[in-house]
């Protein structure tokens, strides 16, 4: 377990170092076939008069694996989301506890609205095509003359792309609105098809971590220093 955690933390530290380099957003050329996306991003959420900011690293293996590591702006880890085809978890490594939920429910705790992992991959990649588990039912998408997604709507959730990454289809920054909150997501660094590190998606932490309810996890996060 320690070795696996070291591999994951090492990979995330590399992404953090990349985020400090004064280079382009893309760290590798866009491949002909997209198999994975790794990156570093910032997120601002507003609800009424309250606003929160965080940064996160992400590893998305298309179509069904995802890892998101959320930290505050001082770089302190807050929690981790791990999703595979069979389950989704919100993990607090510092307390060795986790909550198991449905993937859209888990992502809702992160973004403030429900998205499946496939939909989140589409938002970040700018590629909205059916297949590989990606269900576009209910989405209305607006495209520009080049076919890039400019905006999307599903019921009361709306997102709009502010800027694209270096003349690609990938959004660099986008805003979203929902009756419960508004927000802005900005991609700081992005890389493609890096060699897979299986421990990143390992669920072996379940052996030594304690399961909690969402109410217990939320109380801990709300009272964190």
C-alpha positions in Angstrom: 0.0 0.0 0.0 2.8 2.4 0.9 4.6 1.7 -2.4 1.3 2.3 -4.3 0.7 5.6 -2.5 4.3 6.7 -3.3 3.8 6.0 -7.0 0.5 8.0 -7.0 1.9 10.9 -5.0 5.0 11.0 -7.1 2.9 11.2 -10.3 0.8 14.0 -8.8 3.9 15.9 -7.7 5.2 15.8 -11.3 2.0 17.4 -12.4 2.3 20.1 -9.8 5.8 20.8 -11.0 4.6 21.0 -14.5 2.0 23.5 -13.4 4.8 25.8 -12.2 6.6 25.8 -15.6 6.1 28.8 -17.9 5.3 26.6 -20.9 2.2 25.9 -23.0 -0.8 24.2 -21.6 -0.2 21.1 -23.7 2.7 18.9 -22.5 2.5 16.5 -25.5 1.1 16.6 -29.1 -2.5 15.6 -29.5 -2.5 11.9 -30.5 -4.6 10.4 -33.3 -6.5 8.3 -30.7 -7.2 9.7 -27.2 -6.8 7.0 -24.6 -6.1 9.0 -21.5 -5.9 12.6 -20.3 -3.9 13.8 -17.3 -3.7 17.3 -16.1 -3.8 20.1 -13.5 -6.7 22.6 -13.1 -8.3 25.2 -10.9 -11.9 25.4 -9.9 -13.9 28.2 -8.4 -17.4 27.6 -7.1 -19.9 30.2 -5.9 -23.2 29.7 -4.1 -24.9 32.9 -3.0 -22.4 35.1 -1.2 -20.0 32.2 -0.5 -17.2 31.2 -2.8 -14.6 28.5 -2.7 -11.4 27.9 -4.7 -9.4 24.7 -5.1 -6.9 23.1 -7.4 -7.0 19.5 -8.6 -5.0 17.0 -10.6 -6.9 14.4 -12.7 -6.1 11.2 -14.5 -8.8 10.1 -16.9 -8.5 6.7 -18.6 -11.1 6.6 -21.4 -13.8 5.4 -21.1 -14.3 4.3 -17.5 -11.5 5.1 -15.0 -11.0 8.4 -13.3 -8.9 9.8 -10.4 -9.3 13.4 -9.1 -7.0 14.7 -6.3 -8.4 18.0 -4.8 -6.2 20.4 -2.9 -6.5 23.9 -1.5 -4.6 26.8 -2.9 -1.8 26.1 -0.4 -1.3 22.7 -1.9 -2.8 20.7 1.0 -4.7 17.6 -0.1 -8.4 17.7 0.8 -9.8 14.5 -0.7 -9.5 12.1 -3.6 -12.1 10.7 -6.0 -11.5 7.2 -7.5 -13.9 5.8 -10.1 -13.7 2.5 -12.0 -16.5 0.6 -13.9 -17.7 -1.1 -10.7 -17.6 1.6 -8.0 -16.9 5.2 -7.1 -15.2 6.5 -3.9 -14.6 9.8 -2.2 -11.5 9.2 0.0 -9.8 11.3 2.7 -6.3 9.9 2.8 -5.2 11.9 5.8 -7.9 10.3 7.9 -7.9 6.9 6.2 -11.6 7.0 5.6 -13.8 6.8 2.5 -17.4 7.1 1.3 -18.7 4.8 -1.5 -21.4 6.2 -3.8 -22.7 6.3 -7.3 -20.3 8.0 -9.7 -22.6 11.0 -10.6 -23.4 11.4 -6.9 -19.6 11.5 -6.1 -18.9 14.0 -8.9 -21.8 16.1 -7.6 -20.0 16.5 -4.3 -17.0 17.9 -6.3 -18.7 20.2 -8.8 -22.1 20.8 -7.2 -24.1 19.1 -9.9 -24.4 15.6 -11.2 -22.2 14.4 -14.1 -21.2 10.9 -15.1 -17.5 10.2 -15.6 -18.1 9.9 -19.3 -19.7 13.4 -19.4 -16.9 14.9 -17.4 -14.4 13.4 -19.9 -16.4 15.0 -22.7 -16.4 18.4 -20.9 -12.6 18.3 -20.4 -11.8 16.8 -23.8 -14.3 18.7 -25.9 -15.2 15.5 -27.7 -18.9 14.7 -27.5 -19.4 11.5 -29.5 -21.7 8.6 -28.5 -20.0 5.3 -27.7 -17.5 4.0 -25.2 -20.1 4.5 -22.5 -20.8 8.1 -23.3 -24.5 8.8 -23.3 -25.4 12.2 -24.8 -29.1 11.9 -24.1 -30.6 15.2 -22.9 -27.7 17.4 -24.0 -28.1 20.3 -26.4 -24.7 21.3 -27.8 -23.6 24.5 -29.6 -20.7 24.2 -32.0 -18.6 26.8 -33.9 -17.8 26.7 -37.6 -14.9 24.3 -36.9 -17.1 21.9 -35.0 -15.8 22.7 -31.6 -18.2 22.7 -28.7 -18.9 26.3 -27.5 -21.6 25.5 -25.0 -23.8 22.7 -23.7 -27.1 22.5 -21.8 -28.9 19.7 -20.0 -32.0 20.8 -18.2 -30.9 23.6 -15.8 -27.2 22.9 -16.2 -25.4 25.1 -18.7 -21.6 25.4 -19.5 -19.9 27.8 -21.9 -16.3 27.7 -23.2 -14.4 30.9 -22.6 -11.2 29.9 -24.3 -9.7 26.9 -26.1 -6.3 25.4 -25.7 -3.9 26.5 -28.4 -6.3 26.1 -31.4 -7.5 22.6 -30.4 -11.0 21.5 -29.4 -9.9 21.3 -25.7 -11.5 24.0 -23.5 -8.8 25.9 -21.5 -11.4 27.7 -19.4 -15.2 27.3 -19.1 -18.0 28.6 -16.9 -21.1 26.8 -15.8 -24.3 27.8 -14.2 -26.8 25.8 -12.2 -29.7 26.8 -9.9 -27.6 25.7 -6.9 -24.2 27.3 -7.9 -22.0 28.8 -10.5 -18.4 28.2 -11.3 -15.3 28.4 -13.5 -12.9 25.7 -14.4 -9.5 26.4 -15.9 -7.1 23.8 -17.3 -3.5 24.7 -16.3 -1.6 21.7 -17.8 -2.7 18.7 -19.9 -1.0 15.6 -21.2 -2.1 12.6 -23.2 -1.7 8.8 -23.3 1.0 8.6 -20.7 2.0 5.0 -19.7 -0.6 3.6 -17.4 0.3 3.2 -13.7 -2.2 0.5 -12.4 -1.8 1.5 -8.7 -3.4 4.8 -9.5 -6.8 3.1 -9.7 -6.1 0.4 -7.1 -8.8 -0.1 -4.5 -6.5 -1.8 -2.1 -6.9 1.1 0.3 -10.3 -0.5 1.3 -8.3 -3.0 3.3 -7.0 -0.4 5.8 -9.5 2.5 5.4 -12.8 2.8 7.3 -16.0 3.4 5.5 -18.1 6.4 6.5 -21.4 7.9 5.5 -21.5 11.1 3.4 -22.8 13.1 6.4 -19.7 12.0 8.4 -17.3 12.9 5.6 -19.0 16.2 5.0 -18.8 17.2 8.7 -15.1 16.3 8.7 -14.4 18.4 5.5 -16.4 21.4 6.8 -14.5 21.4 10.0 -11.0 20.9 8.5 -8.4 23.5 9.4 
